[in-house]
Amino acid sequence: MWNEQIETMSRDDMRTLQLARLKQTLERVYKNVPFYKKRLDDVGIVPDKVNSLEDLQHIPFTVKDDLRDNYPFGLFAVPMKEIVRIHASSGTTGKPTTVGYTRADLDMWSECVARIATMAGASENDIAQIAFGYGLFTGAFGLHYGLEKIGAAIIPMSSGNTEKQAMIMQDYGSTILVSTPSYALYMSEVMQEQGIKKSDIKLKIGLFGAEGSTEEMRSQLENRFGIIATENYGMSELIGPGVSGECIHKTGMHINEDYFIPEIIDSQTGKVLPYGQKGELVITTISKQGIPLLRYRTKDITYLIPEKCKCGRTTIRMAKIQGRSDDMLIIRGVNVFPSQVESVLLGMPHISPHYQLEVSRVGYLDNLKVIVELEDESLLESFSQLEQLEKNIKQKLHIVLGLDAKVHLAEPKTIERSLGKAKRVIDLRNNSTSTL
Ligand code: DLL
């Protein structure tokens, strides 16, 4: 363990620590951020009267629009001279949500990532190839400094240039790959084309994150590279990667609860839900200085697992993200998450793990087209086999989604590969695309 004292703390001690830090955070934002002073005044919350964690539920939520409205630095809680780094969200349209880090924030961030890397099995003996893009995106820098803190040797590859990634992986003997799951999958494909086999590389651990993936996708990655694939979660507004991560038991992502208080709410009513119930994840940062956030609505859907883990850690875990509340497609009244489609497709023979969902509207009727890529060209010759495959996919999708989808079998390697977060949904109803 990286920080045994914190990671195995009793629930009572953790709650005491959380309350003390919550109070400090409330006092700090009340004093330094006019936005929060007004928010708290509006509901009559006086920071030094908050005496229990239960009081948290009376504090108003913060949402992405609050950051947009105060763009770029309006929610910062320290003077600019104390900010030593700026990052921003990975969104492609509009103004990016912008965050600032003090030196203490950077230390805390590295500590968070050091913990999640260690729980996934990483150590000073490892060579870590970082294939996230370096830039405003938090992924690369977060993993970089966290892994460096534990003493691993960092290869700051950035994303793209996939042939070179494969060569470096083989030549330098990388033991950890850091990337999105979809980019790792693409990398494995390129390696196969280059004739590089599992036995030619030394990879042991995949630290995957920044987008969702199913258990089926995990198995594919583990088989293709011969690794243990773990997942980690984060968000630029909250710190970047390092909010939570899986240990080797892969039974949910341990939340760094001494820095982040998680809650699950019903996204319609805003009411807090009990452990185990699925809803929207809301996080309060309780140590951050640059831009602390109270009850930030992540829009990510998950549930919390409070039981102690087999690894010995007592920190609360969050289940795999089941989708984003704004990523859920409503097709003819039926709720569809791209991850449901992924879990159907990845279990089937003859098709590659690359897919896209295209939603369109004809008249008043929504149509879902699932574009599925064939694994190789062997089936292209046989019309009857193609027809049978299409029928099988349609049937399975119908069982899981409860609606009829059109299936389009695309030729091998025709769906665009992503270097970062994969574009899974093309929604022609309002001309937007989104990630899984
Ligand atoms: O993606 C931070 C990060 C980088 C996390 C590298 C892990 C590894 P943003 O670009 O702000 O930050 O995007 C945040 O990405 O709200 C989720 O919807 C999604 N996301 C991140 N990790 C996961 C995950 C980074 N493990 C948004 N599973 C979040 C599913 C994830 N979705």
Residues whose N, C-alpha, C, O or C-beta is under 5 A from the ligand:
A	BS01	DLL	S89 S90 T138 G139 G209 A210 E211 G212 E231 N232 Y233 G234 M235 S236 E237 G240 P241 T298 D300 I321
